[in-house]
Amino acid sequence: MINIDWFLDTPIDFEYKNYILLSYLKSLDESYSIHKLSPFLLYTEKLINELNNFKLRKIEFEKQLQKNIINFESGKIMLEKSTIPKIDSIEIITEIVDYSKPILESKVKLGYKLLDKYPQILF
């Protein structure tokens, strides 16, 4: 199992996080191949929820940082939104989240298909 906040752990490096994800997916596939869904299926759903929560919190945080700026240009008054500075580590984490989420979602769908086909394999 990987930590629930694995995408936030140091080091913040896309390639490193990809290896962590691939290792988890290998364990997940091995568990699915022997028709054992627990604990991976529900845990993977929880991982997806954490990725979604990160994205939502990031969007809310960025909205709070944006401010309206009044700009006087050529005798005109214009209302503009301020730009948010880009932070490299946050951008890398966002890239990791965007990459990982669809992969994990596909594994959850596969798990539920297996559960529908073999309802006795949850444990």
Backbone as a printed PyTorch tensor [residue, N CA C, xyz], in Angstrom:
tensor([[[  0.8460,  -1.1860,   0.0000],
         [  0.0000,   0.0000,   0.0000],
         [  0.8920,   1.2510,   0.0000]],

        [[  0.3680,   2.2710,  -0.6350],
         [  1.0620,   3.5580,  -0.5990],
         [  0.3340,   4.4680,   0.3810]],

        [[  1.0400,   5.4800,   0.8420],
         [  0.4200,   6.4350,   1.7570],
         [ -0.7320,   7.1350,   1.0660]],

        [[ -1.7060,   7.5190,   1.8280],
         [ -2.8740,   8.1800,   1.2740],
         [ -2.4930,   9.5170,   0.6380]],

        [[ -1.4500,  10.1390,   1.1260],
         [ -0.9830,  11.4140,   0.5650],
         [  0.3530,  11.2510,  -0.1600]],

        [[  0.5270,  10.1170,  -0.8030],
         [  1.7820,   9.7670,  -1.4730],
         [  2.2250,  10.8290,  -2.4760]],

        [[  1.3250,  11.4910,  -3.1090],
         [  1.6580,  12.4780,  -4.1320],
         [  2.2190,  13.7670,  -3.5340]],

        [[  2.0700,  13.9470,  -2.2200],
         [  2.5870,  15.1280,  -1.5320],
         [  3.9140,  14.8690,  -0.8210]],

        [[  4.2600,  13.5990,  -0.6280],
         [  5.4940,  13.2510,   0.0660],
         [  6.7170,  13.7090,  -0.7320]],

        [[  7.7840,  13.9840,  -0.0260],
         [  9.0330,  14.3380,  -0.7030],
         [  9.7300,  13.0710,  -1.1610]],

        [[ 10.4630,  13.1100,  -2.2030],
         [ 10.7260,  14.2430,  -3.0900],
         [  9.5610,  14.4620,  -4.0490]],

        [[  9.3950,  15.7050,  -4.4240],
         [  8.3610,  16.0590,  -5.3970],
         [  9.0040,  15.9490,  -6.7800]],

        [[  8.8160,  14.8000,  -7.3860],
         [  9.4190,  14.5160,  -8.6890],
         [  8.4620,  13.6140,  -9.4590]],

        [[  8.1000,  14.0200, -10.6720],
         [  7.1080,  13.2830, -11.4350],
         [  7.5480,  11.8480, -11.6910]],

        [[  8.7720,  11.6640, -12.1130],
         [  9.2550,  10.3100, -12.4350],
         [  9.2670,   9.4210, -11.1950]],

        [[  9.7150,   9.9580, -10.0800],
         [  9.7370,   9.1960,  -8.8330],
         [  8.3120,   8.7830,  -8.4210]],

        [[  7.3900,   9.7210,  -8.5030],
         [  6.0010,   9.4210,  -8.1360],
         [  5.3930,   8.4060,  -9.1040]],

        [[  5.8060,   8.4540, -10.3620],
         [  5.3220,   7.4830, -11.3350],
         [  5.7570,   6.0750, -10.9310]],

        [[  6.9850,   5.9160, -10.4670],
         [  7.4570,   4.6110, -10.0090],
         [  6.6710,   4.1320,  -8.7880]],

        [[  6.3690,   5.0390,  -7.8930],
         [  5.5680,   4.6720,  -6.7190],
         [  4.1830,   4.2050,  -7.1620]],

        [[  3.5820,   4.9500,  -8.0780],
         [  2.2630,   4.5800,  -8.5890],
         [  2.3180,   3.2270,  -9.2930]],

        [[  3.3260,   3.0150, -10.1230],
         [  3.4500,   1.7420, -10.8390],
         [  3.6290,   0.5720,  -9.8860]],

        [[  4.3660,   0.7740,  -8.8180],
         [  4.5420,  -0.2730,  -7.8120],
         [  3.2010,  -0.6110,  -7.1590]],

        [[  2.4340,   0.4160,  -6.8200],
         [  1.1130,   0.1910,  -6.2270],
         [  0.2010,  -0.5250,  -7.2180]],

        [[  0.2290,  -0.1020,  -8.4780],
         [ -0.6260,  -0.7230,  -9.5000],
         [ -0.2570,  -2.1880,  -9.7150]],

        [[  1.0200,  -2.4980,  -9.5980],
         [  1.4570,  -3.8910,  -9.7260],
         [  0.8530,  -4.7350,  -8.6100]],

        [[  0.9190,  -4.2190,  -7.3810],
         [  0.3220,  -4.9290,  -6.2380],
         [ -1.1870,  -5.0670,  -6.4110]],

        [[ -1.8020,  -4.0230,  -6.9080],
         [ -3.2460,  -4.0370,  -7.1450],
         [ -3.6070,  -5.0880,  -8.1930]],

        [[ -2.8670,  -5.1030,  -9.2910],
         [ -3.1270,  -6.0930, -10.3500],
         [ -2.9080,  -7.5180,  -9.8670]],

        [[ -1.8760,  -7.7170,  -9.0610],
         [ -1.6170,  -9.0550,  -8.5210],
         [ -2.7680,  -9.5040,  -7.6180]],

        [[ -3.2760,  -8.5830,  -6.8280],
         [ -4.4060,  -8.8970,  -5.9530],
         [ -5.6550,  -9.2060,  -6.7760]],

        [[ -5.9070,  -8.3930,  -7.7960],
         [ -7.0550,  -8.6350,  -8.6650],
         [ -6.9200,  -9.9690,  -9.4030]],

        [[ -5.7050, -10.3170,  -9.8040],
         [ -5.5200, -11.5480, -10.5880],
         [ -5.8210, -12.8120,  -9.7880]],

        [[ -5.6920, -12.7280,  -8.4810],
         [ -6.0660, -13.8810,  -7.6510],
         [ -7.4770, -13.7060,  -7.0770]],

        [[ -8.1900, -12.7450,  -7.6550],
         [ -9.5810, -12.4620,  -7.2930],
         [ -9.7360, -12.0430,  -5.8350]],

        [[ -8.8070, -11.2380,  -5.3750],
         [ -8.8750, -10.6920,  -4.0170],
         [ -8.9670,  -9.1700,  -4.1580]],

        [[-10.1210,  -8.6180,  -3.8330],
         [-10.3360,  -7.1860,  -4.0090],
         [-10.0200,  -6.3680,  -2.7620]],

        [[-10.1900,  -6.9700,  -1.6160],
         [ -9.9510,  -6.2460,  -0.3730],
         [ -8.4880,  -6.3970,   0.0240]],

        [[ -7.8640,  -5.3580,   0.4760],
         [ -8.3260,  -4.0000,   0.7880],
         [ -8.1240,  -3.0120,  -0.3690]],

        [[ -7.6200,  -3.4840,  -1.5050],
         [ -7.2060,  -2.5730,  -2.5630],
         [ -8.3390,  -1.7630,  -3.1790]],

        [[ -9.4800,  -2.3590,  -3.4100],
         [-10.5550,  -1.6610,  -4.1080],
         [-11.0030,  -0.4180,  -3.3450]],

        [[-11.3350,  -0.5720,  -2.0940],
         [-11.7920,   0.5700,  -1.3020],
         [-10.6700,   1.5620,  -1.0410]],

        [[ -9.4570,   1.0550,  -0.8540],
         [ -8.3170,   1.9480,  -0.6190],
         [ -8.0290,   2.7870,  -1.8620]],

        [[ -8.1570,   2.1840,  -3.0320],
         [ -7.9260,   2.9280,  -4.2750],
         [ -8.9820,   4.0110,  -4.4400]],

        [[-10.2080,   3.7220,  -4.0600],
         [-11.2370,   4.7670,  -4.0780],
         [-10.8660,   5.9110,  -3.1380]],

        [[-10.3230,   5.5720,  -2.0010],
         [ -9.9030,   6.6040,  -1.0500],
         [ -8.7530,   7.4360,  -1.6300]],

        [[ -7.8280,   6.7830,  -2.3400],
         [ -6.7420,   7.5190,  -2.9950],
         [ -7.2990,   8.5140,  -4.0180]],

        [[ -8.2830,   8.0790,  -4.7830],
         [ -8.9090,   8.9640,  -5.7770],
         [ -9.5890,  10.1430,  -5.0910]],

        [[-10.2640,   9.8790,  -3.9810],
         [-10.8990,  10.9740,  -3.2320],
         [ -9.8730,  11.9870,  -2.7600]],

        [[ -8.7190,  11.5200,  -2.3240],
         [ -7.6630,  12.4410,  -1.8870],
         [ -7.1310,  13.2770,  -3.0490]],

        [[ -6.9940,  12.6530,  -4.2110],
         [ -6.5570,  13.4020,  -5.3970],
         [ -7.5980,  14.4690,  -5.7500]],

        [[ -8.8740,  14.0960,  -5.7000],
         [ -9.9430,  15.0650,  -5.9740],
         [ -9.9500,  16.1980,  -4.9510]],

        [[ -9.7590,  15.8580,  -3.6790],
         [ -9.7120,  16.8740,  -2.6280],
         [ -8.5640,  17.8460,  -2.8400]],

        [[ -7.4200,  17.3230,  -3.2460],
         [ -6.2850,  18.1980,  -3.5150],
         [ -6.6370,  19.2010,  -4.6110]],

        [[ -7.2160,  18.6980,  -5.7090],
         [ -7.5700,  19.5830,  -6.8240],
         [ -8.5620,  20.6570,  -6.3740]],

        [[ -9.5730,  20.2660,  -5.6100],
         [-10.5620,  21.2340,  -5.1340],
         [ -9.9370,  22.2730,  -4.2090]],

        [[ -9.1010,  21.8300,  -3.2800],
         [ -8.4440,  22.7670,  -2.3490],
         [ -7.5170,  23.7120,  -3.1000]],

        [[ -6.8330,  23.1970,  -4.1230],
         [ -5.9320,  24.0370,  -4.9150],
         [ -6.7240,  25.1240,  -5.6400]],

        [[ -7.8410,  24.7480,  -6.2420],
         [ -8.6760,  25.7170,  -6.9550],
         [ -9.2070,  26.7780,  -5.9950]],

        [[ -9.6850,  26.3510,  -4.8290],
         [-10.1980,  27.2990,  -3.8380],
         [ -9.0980,  28.2400,  -3.3530]],

        [[ -7.9220,  27.7040,  -3.1240],
         [ -6.7890,  28.5090,  -2.6810],
         [ -6.4220,  29.5490,  -3.7340]],

        [[ -6.3820,  29.1320,  -4.9990],
         [ -6.0520,  30.0650,  -6.0770],
         [ -7.1020,  31.1660,  -6.1990]],

        [[ -8.3620,  30.8150,  -6.0030],
         [ -9.4190,  31.8320,  -6.0490],
         [ -9.2380,  32.8580,  -4.9430]],

        [[ -8.8210,  32.4020,  -3.7670],
         [ -8.6100,  33.3210,  -2.6540],
         [ -7.4140,  34.2330,  -2.9040]],

        [[ -6.4400,  33.7500,  -3.6530],
         [ -5.2620,  34.5660,  -3.9330],
         [ -5.5230,  35.6240,  -4.9960]],

        [[ -6.4470,  35.3380,  -5.8940],
         [ -6.7440,  36.2940,  -6.9570],
         [ -7.4950,  37.4930,  -6.3880]],

        [[ -7.0510,  38.6500,  -6.8120],
         [ -7.6940,  39.8780,  -6.3790],
         [ -7.9990,  40.7160,  -7.6090]],

        [[ -8.9890,  41.5600,  -7.4610],
         [ -9.2880,  42.5010,  -8.5310],
         [ -8.3280,  43.6750,  -8.4400]],

        [[ -7.7940,  44.0450,  -9.5770],
         [ -6.8640,  45.1640,  -9.6460],
         [ -7.4850,  46.2210, -10.5500]],

        [[ -7.4620,  47.4550, -10.0940],
         [ -7.9500,  48.5480, -10.9240],
         [ -6.7510,  49.0810, -11.6950]],

        [[ -6.8900,  49.1150, -13.0060],
         [ -5.8010,  49.5270, -13.8760],
         [ -6.2380,  50.7830, -14.6360]],

        [[ -5.4330,  51.8270, -14.5400],
         [ -5.6900,  53.0620, -15.2880],
         [ -4.7600,  53.0610, -16.4880]],

        [[ -5.3540,  52.9670, -17.6530],
         [ -4.5440,  52.9030, -18.8600],
         [ -5.1660,  53.7870, -19.9300]],

        [[ -4.4010,  54.7170, -20.4450],
         [ -4.8500,  55.6170, -21.5190],
         [ -6.1750,  56.2920, -21.1820]],

        [[ -6.3110,  56.7340, -19.9540],
         [ -7.5280,  57.4190, -19.5520],
         [ -8.7090,  56.4990, -19.3080]],

        [[ -8.5060,  55.2100, -19.3860],
         [ -9.5860,  54.2460, -19.1500],
         [ -9.3500,  53.5230, -17.8340]],

        [[-10.4330,  53.2390, -17.1680],
         [-10.3540,  52.4630, -15.9300],
         [-10.7410,  51.0370, -16.2690]],

        [[ -9.8570,  50.1030, -15.9400],
         [-10.1110,  48.6900, -16.2420],
         [ -9.9770,  47.8660, -14.9760]],

        [[-10.8500,  46.8970, -14.8350],
         [-10.8000,  45.9750, -13.7110],
         [-10.2180,  44.6540, -14.2050]],

        [[ -9.1170,  44.2430, -13.6030],
         [ -8.4330,  43.0160, -14.0240],
         [ -8.2160,  42.1100, -12.8250]],

        [[ -8.0400,  40.8330, -13.1050],
         [ -7.6960,  39.8610, -12.0550],
         [ -6.1780,  39.7870, -11.9480]],

        [[ -5.6910,  39.6870, -10.7380],
         [ -4.2480,  39.5350, -10.5440],
         [ -3.8240,  38.1370, -10.9710]],

        [[ -2.5880,  38.0110, -11.3700],
         [ -2.0750,  36.6930, -11.7470],
         [ -1.4550,  36.0410, -10.5240]],

        [[ -1.5860,  34.7310, -10.4770],
         [ -1.0560,  33.9660,  -9.3560],
         [  0.3160,  33.4480,  -9.7530]],

        [[  1.3160,  33.6660,  -8.9160],
         [  2.6440,  33.1370,  -9.2690],
         [  2.6420,  31.6100,  -9.2810]],

        [[  3.3640,  31.0590, -10.2130],
         [  3.4570,  29.6020, -10.3320],
         [  4.5510,  29.0960,  -9.3910]],

        [[  4.2060,  28.0670,  -8.6520],
         [  5.1640,  27.4220,  -7.7470],
         [  5.4700,  26.0570,  -8.3430]],

        [[  6.7220,  25.8150,  -8.6420],
         [  7.1170,  24.6020,  -9.3610],
         [  6.6140,  23.3270,  -8.6910]],

        [[  6.7860,  23.2180,  -7.3860],
         [  6.3890,  21.9810,  -6.7090],
         [  4.8760,  21.7650,  -6.7830]],

        [[  4.0970,  22.8240,  -6.6930],
         [  2.6420,  22.6940,  -6.8080],
         [  2.2700,  22.2740,  -8.2240]],

        [[  2.9480,  22.8140,  -9.2060],
         [  2.6770,  22.4420, -10.5950],
         [  3.0190,  20.9720, -10.8460]],

        [[  4.1070,  20.4920, -10.2630],
         [  4.4940,  19.0830, -10.4200],
         [  3.4720,  18.1830,  -9.7310]],

        [[  3.0460,  18.5690,  -8.5450],
         [  2.0370,  17.7790,  -7.8250],
         [  0.7410,  17.7250,  -8.6340]],

        [[  0.3470,  18.8340,  -9.2120],
         [ -0.8580,  18.8690, -10.0450],
         [ -0.7070,  17.9490, -11.2450]],

        [[  0.4610,  17.9400, -11.8400],
         [  0.7280,  17.0430, -12.9710],
         [  0.6250,  15.5800, -12.5400]],

        [[  1.1630,  15.2670, -11.3740],
         [  1.0890,  13.9050, -10.8330],
         [ -0.3700,  13.5100, -10.6010]],

        [[ -1.1370,  14.4090, -10.0110],
         [ -2.5520,  14.1450,  -9.7270],
         [ -3.3180,  13.9170, -11.0340]],

        [[ -3.0990,  14.7960, -12.0020],
         [ -3.8070,  14.6750, -13.2830],
         [ -3.4370,  13.3930, -14.0260]],

        [[ -2.2200,  12.9510, -13.8790],
         [ -1.7640,  11.7220, -14.5220],
         [ -2.3180,  10.4840, -13.8040]],

        [[ -2.3040,  10.5050, -12.4860],
         [ -2.6340,   9.3290, -11.6800],
         [ -4.1260,   9.0430, -11.5920]],

        [[ -4.9190,  10.0760, -11.5420],
         [ -6.3510,   9.9100, -11.2950],
         [ -7.0460,   9.0060, -12.3130]],

        [[ -6.8910,   9.2220, -13.6160],
         [ -7.5960,   8.3340, -14.5550],
         [ -7.1150,   6.8790, -14.4900]],

        [[ -5.8480,   6.6900, -14.1960],
         [ -5.3230,   5.3240, -14.0770],
         [ -5.9670,   4.6160, -12.8950]],

        [[ -6.0100,   5.2900, -11.7640],
         [ -6.6150,   4.6970, -10.5730],
         [ -8.1180,   4.4820, -10.7680]],

        [[ -8.7820,   5.4210, -11.4320],
         [-10.2120,   5.2600, -11.6900],
         [-10.4850,   4.0360, -12.5600]],

        [[ -9.6190,   3.7790, -13.5320],
         [ -9.8120,   2.5980, -14.3790],
         [ -9.6320,   1.3120, -13.5720]],

        [[ -8.7340,   1.3290, -12.6010],
         [ -8.5420,   0.1480, -11.7450],
         [ -9.7350,  -0.0780, -10.8270]],

        [[-10.3530,   0.9940, -10.3760],
         [-11.5520,   0.8620,  -9.5500],
         [-12.6910,   0.2790, -10.3890]],

        [[-12.8510,   0.7590, -11.6150],
         [-13.8890,   0.2220, -12.5030],
         [-13.6620,  -1.2700, -12.7440]],

        [[-12.4130,  -1.6450, -12.9670],
         [-12.0870,  -3.0590, -13.1600],
         [-12.4380,  -3.8600, -11.9030]],

        [[-12.1080,  -3.3130, -10.7460],
         [-12.4280,  -3.9890,  -9.4940],
         [-13.9180,  -4.2200,  -9.3260]],

        [[-14.7270,  -3.2340,  -9.6700],
         [-16.1740,  -3.4030,  -9.5480],
         [-16.7220,  -4.3710, -10.5900]],

        [[-16.1020,  -4.4230, -11.7580],
         [-16.5070,  -5.4300, -12.7470],
         [-16.2120,  -6.8350, -12.2150]],

        [[-15.0560,  -6.9970, -11.5900],
         [-14.7200,  -8.2900, -10.9910],
         [-15.6810,  -8.6340,  -9.8630]],

        [[-16.0260,  -7.6450,  -9.0720],
         [-16.9550,  -7.8650,  -7.9610],
         [-18.3360,  -8.2830,  -8.4830]],

        [[-18.7670,  -7.6580,  -9.5630],
         [-20.0710,  -8.0310, -10.1540],
         [-20.0280,  -9.4620, -10.6910]],

        [[-18.8870,  -9.8130, -11.2840],
         [-18.7560, -11.1400, -11.8810],
         [-18.5630, -12.2240, -10.8320]],

        [[-17.7720, -11.9090,  -9.8090],
         [-17.4580, -12.8620,  -8.7380],
         [-17.7490, -12.1990,  -7.3780]],

        [[-18.9970, -12.1360,  -6.9710],
         [-19.3350, -11.3980,  -5.7350],
         [-18.6870, -11.9600,  -4.4690]],

        [[-18.2400, -13.1690,  -4.4970],
         [-17.6490, -13.7790,  -3.3200],
         [-16.1750, -13.4040,  -3.1280]],

        [[-15.5890, -12.6230,  -4.0350],
         [-14.1380, -12.3800,  -3.9690],
         [-13.7480, -11.1170,  -3.2190]],

        [[-14.6680, -10.4890,  -2.5430],
         [-14.3230,  -9.2570,  -1.8550],
         [-13.2000,  -9.4770,  -0.8570]],

        [[-13.2460, -10.6060,  -0.1370],
         [-12.1850, -10.8760,   0.8640],
         [-11.4320, -12.1300,   0.4660]]])
